[in-house]
């Protein structure tokens, strides 16, 4: 694994430095072909859109900076996600500080950006280590939803089913805090190529995903098959930190998809990332659990007064990501 940090003066500068770290500084380097970044089973295209960085996954490199097998659009929904500003100010405040956690076996890469002192943005991608998938298990995520043509990344307070959906956590389909699943796939910002039931990418299939729910709250029933992890740990994350001794607990992320006849299959296991809470910690703290070091980041911005980050596009409560860390 490797850890890099530095500063960037623009989105173009950020993307250039990100590519350089992956292709030059990392011990098992990625190949860069224009905007396409690839290695082993990972193929993504990251573009500088002036106001944000846009990411989309594919199945291979077509050469000349082109990505083959891009996650397909369905109707008006594109399958890209974006690293960009949430809340106020509505543009990323440069210069920014970036943090990169990159791993091999399995390949996982996490880019975190801090601007405006305490606001964070995220972009990540990798490949699943789960055996038996009929695809390469490529996945990607960014903090902003760009799944509707009518929704721009600058629209940071878009209302879906009366719930503010500023920044779902990784593979959650949930509020900025990650606390509860939303009832619309329009806000998706994490995609997984799992290849089961005739589907290639999650959120790009033919409606095989089902989930028991009241008729008035369909919660993904009869929508495209969605890859999510929050379902299995939704209530666990509400119970941390440990109420007995206030110890931090790190929850692993197993990505699952709903299939026909109420079946569920685990298709992904992000081995170098965990969910946790910042109740007794601050952003960028490093904690040691079982001999491993982990660095903590909020999805957006820590708020102790609103720990669940409910109905907020300015804070993400005490919810946090923890990434395996080998720095000092």
C-alpha positions as CSV (number, residue, x, y, z in Angstrom):
1,X,0.0,0.0,0.0
2,X,1.0,3.6,-0.4
3,X,-0.1,7.0,0.9
4,X,0.4,10.4,-0.8
5,X,-0.6,13.9,0.2
6,X,0.0,17.3,-1.2
7,X,-1.8,20.4,-2.5
8,X,-3.4,21.4,-5.8
9,X,-4.3,24.7,-7.3
10,X,-7.0,23.6,-9.7
11,X,-8.9,20.5,-10.8
12,X,-6.5,20.2,-13.7
13,X,-3.5,20.3,-11.2
14,X,-5.3,17.8,-8.9
15,X,-5.9,15.3,-11.7
16,X,-2.3,15.6,-13.0
17,X,-0.8,15.0,-9.6
18,X,-3.2,12.1,-8.9
19,X,-2.2,10.4,-12.2
20,X,1.5,11.0,-11.5
21,X,1.2,9.4,-8.1
22,X,-0.5,6.3,-9.5
23,X,1.7,5.9,-12.5
24,X,5.1,7.0,-11.2
25,X,5.2,6.8,-7.4
26,X,3.1,3.7,-6.7
27,X,5.2,0.5,-6.6
28,X,2.9,-1.4,-8.9
29,X,2.0,1.5,-11.2
30,X,-1.2,2.2,-13.1
31,X,-1.1,3.0,-16.8
32,X,-2.3,6.4,-17.9
33,X,-3.7,6.8,-21.5
34,X,-5.1,10.3,-21.6
35,X,-8.0,10.4,-19.2
36,X,-8.1,6.5,-18.9
37,X,-6.5,5.0,-15.9
38,X,-6.1,1.2,-15.8
39,X,-4.3,-1.7,-14.2
40,X,-5.2,-5.4,-14.1
41,X,-9.0,-5.5,-13.7
42,X,-9.5,-1.8,-13.1
43,X,-10.5,0.5,-15.9
44,X,-11.8,4.0,-15.2
45,X,-11.9,7.3,-17.1
46,X,-11.5,10.5,-15.0
47,X,-12.1,13.9,-16.7
48,X,-11.6,17.5,-15.7
49,X,-14.9,19.2,-16.2
50,X,-13.7,22.5,-14.8
51,X,-16.2,22.6,-11.9
52,X,-15.6,18.9,-10.9
53,X,-13.8,15.7,-11.7
54,X,-16.1,13.1,-13.4
55,X,-15.4,9.4,-13.2
56,X,-16.9,6.4,-15.1
57,X,-15.9,2.8,-15.2
58,X,-15.4,0.5,-18.2
59,X,-14.2,-2.9,-19.2
60,X,-11.0,-2.0,-21.0
61,X,-8.8,0.6,-22.6
62,X,-9.6,1.2,-26.3
63,X,-6.4,3.3,-26.8
64,X,-6.1,6.9,-27.7
65,X,-7.5,7.9,-24.4
66,X,-10.8,6.1,-25.0
67,X,-12.5,3.7,-22.5
68,X,-14.2,0.6,-23.8
69,X,-17.3,-0.9,-22.3
70,X,-18.4,2.2,-20.4
71,X,-21.1,1.7,-17.8
72,X,-24.1,2.4,-20.0
73,X,-26.6,5.2,-19.6
74,X,-30.3,4.2,-19.2
75,X,-32.7,6.8,-20.5
76,X,-31.5,10.1,-19.2
77,X,-29.3,8.7,-16.5
78,X,-25.6,8.8,-17.2
79,X,-23.5,6.4,-15.1
80,X,-20.8,8.9,-14.0
81,X,-20.1,10.2,-10.5
82,X,-18.3,13.3,-9.6
83,X,-15.8,14.7,-7.1
84,X,-16.9,18.3,-6.4
85,X,-18.2,20.8,-3.9
86,X,-21.3,20.2,-1.7
87,X,-23.0,23.1,0.1
88,X,-21.6,26.6,0.5
89,X,-19.3,27.8,-1.1
90,X,-20.6,26.2,-4.2
91,X,-17.2,25.9,-5.9
92,X,-14.2,24.1,-4.6
93,X,-11.9,26.5,-2.8
94,X,-8.4,26.2,-4.2
95,X,-5.7,25.5,-3.2
96,X,-6.9,22.2,-1.7
97,X,-5.2,19.5,0.2
98,X,-5.4,16.0,-1.2
99,X,-4.9,12.5,0.4
100,X,-4.4,9.4,-1.7
101,X,-4.6,5.8,-0.3
102,X,-3.7,3.2,-2.9
103,X,-3.4,-0.5,-2.6
104,X,-2.7,-3.7,-4.6
105,X,-4.1,-7.2,-4.1
106,X,-6.9,-6.2,-4.4
107,X,-6.5,-3.0,-6.3
108,X,-8.2,-0.2,-4.5
109,X,-7.6,3.6,-4.8
110,X,-9.1,6.4,-2.7
111,X,-8.7,10.1,-3.3
112,X,-9.9,12.5,-0.6
113,X,-9.8,16.3,-1.0
114,X,-10.1,18.9,1.8
115,X,-11.1,22.4,0.9
116,X,-12.6,25.3,2.8
117,X,-10.7,24.1,6.0
118,X,-13.0,21.3,7.0
119,X,-15.0,20.2,3.9
120,X,-14.2,16.9,2.2
121,X,-14.8,15.4,-1.3
122,X,-14.2,11.8,-2.4
123,X,-13.4,9.7,-5.5
124,X,-12.5,6.0,-5.5
125,X,-12.3,2.9,-7.7
126,X,-11.0,-0.6,-7.6
127,X,-11.7,-4.3,-8.3
128,X,-13.5,-6.9,-6.2
129,X,-11.6,-9.8,-4.8
130,X,-14.7,-12.0,-4.6
131,X,-14.3,-15.2,-6.5
132,X,-16.8,-16.5,-9.0
133,X,-18.0,-13.2,-10.6
134,X,-18.5,-13.5,-14.4
135,X,-17.0,-10.0,-14.7
136,X,-13.8,-8.2,-13.6
137,X,-15.6,-6.7,-10.5
138,X,-14.6,-3.2,-11.4
139,X,-16.2,-0.5,-9.2
140,X,-16.1,3.2,-8.8
141,X,-17.6,6.0,-6.6
142,X,-17.5,9.7,-6.1
143,X,-19.2,12.0,-3.6
144,X,-21.6,13.7,-6.1
145,X,-24.5,12.1,-7.9
146,X,-24.5,12.8,-11.6
147,X,-27.1,10.2,-12.6
148,X,-29.8,12.5,-14.0
149,X,-29.3,14.7,-17.0
150,X,-31.4,17.4,-15.3
151,X,-29.3,17.3,-12.2
152,X,-25.9,19.1,-12.3
153,X,-23.1,18.7,-9.8
154,X,-23.7,22.3,-8.8
155,X,-27.2,21.5,-7.7
156,X,-26.2,20.5,-4.1
157,X,-29.6,20.6,-2.6
158,X,-31.7,18.5,-5.0
159,X,-34.7,17.0,-3.4
160,X,-35.6,13.4,-4.2
161,X,-38.8,12.2,-2.6
162,X,-38.7,15.2,-0.2
163,X,-35.3,14.1,1.2
164,X,-32.1,16.1,0.6
165,X,-29.6,13.9,-1.2
166,X,-26.4,15.9,-1.2
167,X,-23.8,13.2,-0.9
168,X,-24.7,9.5,-0.4
169,X,-21.9,7.6,1.2
170,X,-20.1,4.9,-0.8
171,X,-22.4,2.1,-1.9
172,X,-25.2,3.4,0.4
173,X,-27.9,5.0,-1.7
174,X,-28.4,7.0,1.5
175,X,-28.4,10.4,3.0
176,X,-25.2,12.4,3.3
177,X,-24.8,10.8,6.7
178,X,-25.2,7.3,5.3
179,X,-27.8,6.7,7.9
180,X,-30.8,5.4,5.9
181,X,-31.4,4.1,2.4
182,X,-33.2,6.5,0.0
183,X,-36.2,5.4,-2.0
184,X,-34.8,6.3,-5.4
185,X,-32.0,5.1,-7.5
186,X,-31.7,8.5,-9.1
187,X,-29.2,9.5,-6.4
188,X,-26.8,6.7,-6.9
189,X,-23.1,7.6,-7.0
190,X,-21.5,4.1,-6.7
191,X,-21.3,1.5,-9.4
192,X,-20.2,-2.1,-9.6
193,X,-19.7,-4.4,-12.5
194,X,-21.0,-7.7,-11.1
195,X,-22.4,-9.5,-14.2
196,X,-25.1,-11.6,-12.6
197,X,-28.7,-12.2,-13.9
198,X,-27.8,-10.8,-17.3
199,X,-26.7,-7.5,-15.9
200,X,-23.3,-6.0,-16.3
201,X,-23.1,-2.9,-14.2
202,X,-25.3,-2.2,-11.1
203,X,-27.9,0.5,-11.8
204,X,-27.8,-0.4,-15.4
205,X,-29.8,-3.6,-15.5
206,X,-33.3,-4.8,-16.1
207,X,-35.0,-4.6,-12.7
208,X,-34.0,-7.9,-11.1
209,X,-33.4,-6.2,-7.7
210,X,-36.2,-6.5,-5.1
211,X,-36.5,-5.5,-1.5
212,X,-39.4,-6.1,0.8
213,X,-41.0,-2.8,1.8
214,X,-44.4,-1.2,2.2
215,X,-46.2,-0.3,-1.0
216,X,-46.0,3.3,-0.1
217,X,-42.2,3.2,0.2
218,X,-40.9,1.0,-2.7
219,X,-37.2,1.3,-1.7
220,X,-35.7,0.1,-5.0
221,X,-38.4,-2.6,-5.7
222,X,-38.7,-3.2,-9.4
223,X,-35.8,-0.8,-10.1
224,X,-32.5,-1.7,-11.7
225,X,-30.3,-4.0,-9.6
226,X,-28.4,-1.8,-7.2
227,X,-25.1,-2.7,-5.5
228,X,-25.2,-1.6,-1.9
229,X,-23.5,-2.3,1.4
230,X,-25.3,-0.1,3.9
231,X,-28.2,-2.5,4.2
232,X,-26.2,-5.0,6.2
233,X,-24.6,-2.5,8.6
234,X,-27.2,0.2,8.7
235,X,-28.2,-0.5,12.3
236,X,-24.7,-1.5,13.4
237,X,-23.3,1.9,12.5
238,X,-26.0,3.5,14.7
239,X,-24.6,1.6,17.7
240,X,-21.0,2.9,17.5
241,X,-18.8,3.9,19.2
242,X,-18.9,1.1,21.8
243,X,-21.1,2.4,24.6
244,X,-19.2,0.3,27.1
245,X,-15.8,1.9,26.7
246,X,-16.3,4.4,23.9
247,X,-13.8,2.4,21.7
248,X,-13.9,3.1,18.0
249,X,-15.3,0.2,15.9
250,X,-14.5,-0.3,12.2
251,X,-17.3,-1.9,10.1
252,X,-16.2,-3.7,6.9
253,X,-18.0,-3.0,3.6
254,X,-19.4,-6.1,1.9
255,X,-21.2,-5.0,-1.3
256,X,-24.3,-7.0,-2.1
257,X,-26.9,-7.0,-4.9
258,X,-30.6,-8.1,-4.7
259,X,-31.6,-10.8,-7.1
260,X,-34.8,-12.6,-8.0
261,X,-36.9,-14.4,-5.4
262,X,-35.5,-12.2,-2.6
263,X,-32.0,-13.6,-3.0
264,X,-29.0,-11.6,-2.1
265,X,-25.4,-12.1,-3.3
266,X,-22.2,-10.6,-2.0
267,X,-20.2,-9.4,-4.9
268,X,-17.7,-7.1,-3.3
269,X,-15.4,-6.7,-0.3
270,X,-13.5,-3.5,0.0
271,X,-10.6,-4.7,2.1
272,X,-8.9,-1.4,2.8
273,X,-11.9,0.8,3.8
274,X,-14.2,0.7,6.8
275,X,-17.3,2.7,8.0
276,X,-17.0,4.2,11.5
277,X,-18.0,7.3,13.6
278,X,-16.0,10.4,14.6
279,X,-17.8,10.6,17.9
280,X,-14.5,10.6,19.9
281,X,-12.2,11.5,17.0
282,X,-11.6,14.3,14.5
283,X,-11.1,14.3,10.8
284,X,-7.7,13.0,9.7
285,X,-7.0,11.3,13.0
286,X,-5.1,8.1,12.8
287,X,-6.3,5.2,15.0
288,X,-4.7,1.8,15.6
289,X,-6.9,-1.2,15.7
290,X,-5.5,-4.7,16.0
291,X,-2.1,-3.4,15.0
292,X,-3.3,-1.8,11.8
293,X,-3.4,2.0,11.3
294,X,-6.4,3.7,9.8
295,X,-6.9,7.3,8.8
296,X,-10.4,8.9,9.3
297,X,-12.3,11.2,7.0
298,X,-15.9,12.5,7.1
299,X,-18.0,12.0,3.9
300,X,-18.5,15.8,4.0
301,X,-18.0,17.6,7.3
302,X,-18.1,16.5,10.9
303,X,-21.0,17.8,13.0
304,X,-21.2,16.8,16.6
305,X,-24.5,18.7,17.1
306,X,-26.2,16.8,14.3
307,X,-24.5,13.4,14.6
308,X,-26.8,11.7,12.0
309,X,-26.4,14.5,9.5
310,X,-30.1,14.4,8.8
311,X,-31.6,16.7,6.1
312,X,-28.3,18.5,5.8
313,X,-26.2,19.4,2.7
314,X,-23.6,21.1,4.9
315,X,-22.5,18.3,7.3
316,X,-22.3,14.5,7.5
317,X,-22.7,14.2,11.3
318,X,-20.2,11.9,12.9
319,X,-20.2,9.3,10.1
320,X,-16.8,8.6,8.6
321,X,-14.7,6.5,6.3
322,X,-11.5,4.8,7.6
323,X,-8.8,3.9,5.1
324,X,-5.8,1.7,5.9
325,X,-2.8,3.8,6.4
326,X,1.0,3.4,6.3
327,X,2.1,7.0,6.9
328,X,3.5,8.4,10.1
